[in-house]
Structures are given as C-alpha cells and as structure tokens.
C-alpha cells in the first residue's frame, strides 16, 4: 500500500526531485528555483534562484552521505553544500542534458545525456564515456554497480561498468523506451515505453526475451522500482499503480493527484517515495509492499 505523508508547495511547475537515502531530506526544483527541505520541517532549509545555470534543471541527486547536492542544467553541473546551498564546485563534463545519480561510495557521478559519463566528484574529471544513441532518456544500476542499463533510440542498452563496454542492445520496434530500472542482481530490467505498457526484459541473452508485460492503463509517464527489487511503481495519465517484481498488480492508488508526474525518487530502503507534479507540488509517500 501507499499513503500520503506530506505535500511540499513549490510555486511553479515542480520539475525535478531528489530524496536522500534515509528519506529524511529532499531537494526540489522548479524551472529556476532550487529548495532543500528537512522533511520534518514546514519550511525549506534554503532556497536559491539559478537563472544563469541554463534554465530547467535536467536532474538532481543527493550524495549518500547527504553532504553534496548535484544539480545539472544543460551543459552545467553544479555541486552544492546540502546544509547551506553554497557552491562547492562547478563541473563541465561536456554535452549533457539527462539524468544522473551518485555511486554508493559518493566518489563518482553517473550522468546520461548525449552519452553516458562517469565523473570523479572530487576533481570533476570524466573517468569514462559510453557511446550509444543520440540521447539517453534514463539509466539504472544494479546493486553491485557492475552493470548499467540505459534507454534511448528505441532500445535498451546494457553496459559492463568494469570495462565500460556495451554488452547488449535490445531494440523496441513499436515505441521508444522512456524509463528503465534494473534488478538488484542485474539479470532483468523493467522498461517503460512511449505508450501504455512496461516490459520486463531478461538480461544476458543475445536477443530480447520478454519475461512479463504490465499495462496499468493510460499513457505511462514514470517508472521506478524499490532498490531491493521488491516492488515496481508506474505512473500514468490515469494515476499510480504498485506492482510485484513480476508485474502483478498490488494496488491502484486512490487520491493520487490528477496532474502529470514529472519525476520520482525513492529512499534506499524503498519505504518512501517523492514525486514531482505539474501543479507546483512535490509529494512524499510511504510505501509498504510484500
């Protein structure tokens, strides 16, 4: 089940969100404003205006130790102090416009845009570049951070993070792939398409093998799985649905805001979810499944 815990008013369209691993802090961004919230409080810890950063934030990420907040806008990547909002450093990884996340050790950042990048947080140096489609829409890592799954150009792309080499490419004939998750063991991947279904793909085969199909109804907008793989959550024009790892429906959420969901972020234990909404709010939810 999923229950609403808190609504965060942003003002303007809430575009991107990031939830800390422990589910106690949240970064939320509208077109030009960025706020950091301690979720036990009713007002933000700080708020900053970043018109010079290139406009709409493409992604937000909080480091595992909650000391650094990364904010990407087009070709600029800023690292901010979580407690104060002060600029720590600005990185220039080159062409970049997509999603990102910290490695579990906090020393590296994974970025997806016109290519997949691995950056050293301390120096800002690009450690590795992984080429693929014209643009990557999203990516996910397995629990050991040995395998990376990414979507773009109507395909699912699988990379080995030890060698940064492409292992597999699984094409989609009908629709483009829009978001992706990867099982903790790296053996399967849920992919949502620019339509009304998500598919579970077995990883490791030369050709695409579909293990399950999930069609909750409505045009899918976002997909996320629990870090331990125990649930799958889909948002669509018709609302939100919670599923088991094999796609079986567990709950269709009543009272879900009737507005587009632009971003989702989940805590490390999978117990809390933060959603970004077109109506100018971010919403915190508690999840219990299994």
N, C-alpha and C positions, 0 to 999 in steps of 0.2 A: 504494500500500500504506500501511498504518497500523501503527505499532509503539508499544508502551507504553514510556514513559520513566521515569515517576515516579508514586508514589501518595502523596497528602497526607492523613494522617488528621486528621479534624476533631473527631470526637466529636459525636454527634447528627447529624441529617439535614443533609447538605450541600445548601443551598438555592440559593445563587447564587454565580457565579464571574465573574471578570474577568481577562483575560490582557493584559499590556502589548503594545504594538505590536511590540516586538522579541522577544517570547516569553520574556523572562528574569525577569519578575516576575508574581506572581499575587495577587489578593485573593479570599478565600473566606469565605463566611458561612454559619453555621447559623441557627437561629431567633433567637438573641440575641447571638451572638458573631461577631466580625469579626477575621480574621487577614490579615496581609500577609507574603508569602513571597518571598525571593530564591530562585529555583528551583535555584540551585547549592548551597544550604544544606539542612540536615536539620531545622532548627527555624525557626519563624516569626520574622521581624524584630520584630513586635509583635502583641499580641492585645488586643482590647478587648471589653468587655461593654456592650451597649446596650439594657437593658430599657426605658428611658424613651423610646426612639426610636419606639415604636409597634409593636414586635414584628417579625415576619418581614420581612427585607429584600425589597423588591419588585425591586430591581435594584442592580447595582454597575457602575461604569465608571471606568477609569483614563484620565487625560488623556494626549494624545500625548507630552508631554514628561516623563511619569511623576512629576510634582510633586504632582498632586491626585488623590485618590480620592473619587468621589461615591458616596454611599450613600443610597438612598431607602427610607423605611418609611412606608407610608400617606401622610399629608399632610406629612411632614417630609423635607427634603432636606439632608443634611449634606455639606460639603466638608472633607476631612481631608488633612493633610500626609502624603504617602506615606512619607517617611523615618521619621517619629516617631509618626504616628497622631494628632497634635494637631488639635483642631478649628480650622479656618480661618474658616469662617462657616457659618451655617445659613440656608437659603433657604426661603421659604414661597410656592411657586408656586400654592397653592390645591389643589383636589381632584386627587389624583394617586395612582395605585396600580400603575402598569405599568412598562414597560421604559424605558431611557434610554441615550444614548451621547453622547460629546463630538464636536463638529465637528473636522475635521482641524486647524484653527488653534488649537484648545483654548479659544477665547474664548466659545463657545456650547455649551449643552447642549440636546439634543433629548429630550423626555420624552413618553411615551404613557401615558394613563390614561383618564379620562372625556373627555378631549380631547387633542389634540396641542399641545404647547407648545414654544416656542423661548425659552430663558432666557440672559441675559447672565451669564457666570460671575463677573465682577468685581463687578457691582452687585447681582446677584440679580433684576434686573428682567425681567419677561416681555416679550419682544420681539414675539412673535406667538402667537396662538391659532388652531387649526384645528379646527372642529367636525366631528362625524361621527356615529358610532353611540353607543350608551350607554356602551360601553367599548371601547377599542382593546386588542387582545391583544398586538400587536407591530408593529414597523415596520422599515424598511430604507431606506438612502440609496444613490443611485448614486455613482459615483466622483467626479463633479464637485460633488456636494451641491446639485444643481439640482432633483432630483426625489425625492420621498419616497413610498414605498409602505407602506400600513398595512392591517391586517386587523382586522375586528370586525363583529359583527352579520351574519354570513353573507355578507360582502362583502370585496372588495379595493378599497381607496381609493387614488387616485393624486393627489398634490398638487404644485403648482408652488411651489418654495421661494423664488422671486423675488417672487411676489405672495401666497403663502400661500393660494392659491385651489384649490378642488377641480377637477381636470381630468376624472377619470373615476371611475365606480363600477361594478365588475363583480360582480354577485350570484352566490351559490352556492345552488342550490336544495336540495341534499340535506343537506349538513353545514355547520357553521360553520367558518370559516377560523381556524386556531390560530397559525400562524407563517408568516413571509414572508422572502424575500430578493429583492434587486433586482440585475439585471445591471449591470456597470460602466458601460455606455452608457445605462442607464435604459430600454431597449427591451423588456425581458421580465422576468417575475417568477415565481419558484417560490413556490407557496403550499401548505402542508400543511393538510389538513382533519381534522376530528374523526372520522377513520375510518382507512382503510388505504391512502390514496393521496395523492400530491402532484401538482399540475398546474403546467405551465409556461404562463403567460399572456402573450400579446403585448400590449404597452402602446401606446396611441395610437389604437386602434380604438374606435368608438362602442359596439360590442357585444363581448362576451367572445369571444376566439378562443384556443382551446386548442392549443398547439404540441406538447405532449408530456404523457404521463401516466406516473407512476412508482409502482409498487405493490410494495414490497420484502417485504411480508408483516408481519402483526402491526399492532397499533394504534400509529400514529405518535405520538411524543412531542415531538421537536425536529427542527428543520431549520436548516442553516447552509450557506453557500457560501463559497468562497475569495474574498477581496477582489478578486482579479483575474478571478474567474469561472471558473477552470479546473477546479473540481470542486464537486460537491454532496454533502453528507453528511446522512443521515437516521438517526435513532434511533427504535426502536420496541420493543414488548414482546418481540420476537424477537431484538433485537440492533442492530447498526450496519451500514449499507451505504454504500459510497462509489461515486459515480456521476460520469459525464462531464457536461458542461454541458447536454447534450440528454437526460439521464436514463438513459443506458445504464449497466448495472451494471459497475463496475470491480473491486469486491472486497466480499465479505461477511466481516466481521471475526470471526475465531476468538478466543476468550478474552475477548470483551467482557463486562464484569461483568453478571451476571444480576440486575440491580436497576434500578429506574426512573432515567432520566436527567432531571434537573430543569432543567439549564441547560447551555449550550455557549458557549465564547468562543474565538476564533481569532486568531492573530497576523496582523500586517499582510501578511506575505509568504505566508501560507497554509501555512506549514511546521509549525506547532504548533497543537494543539487542547487546550483544557482543558474537562473535563466534571465536572458536579456529580452526585453519586449519593445515593440513598436510604440506602445502607449506611454513611454517615458519612465518605465519602472524596471527594476531588477527584483526578482522574487526568489526567496530562499525556501527550499522544500526539504522535508525529511523523508527518506526512503527506507522501507523495510520490505525485503523480499527474501523468500527462502527460509 
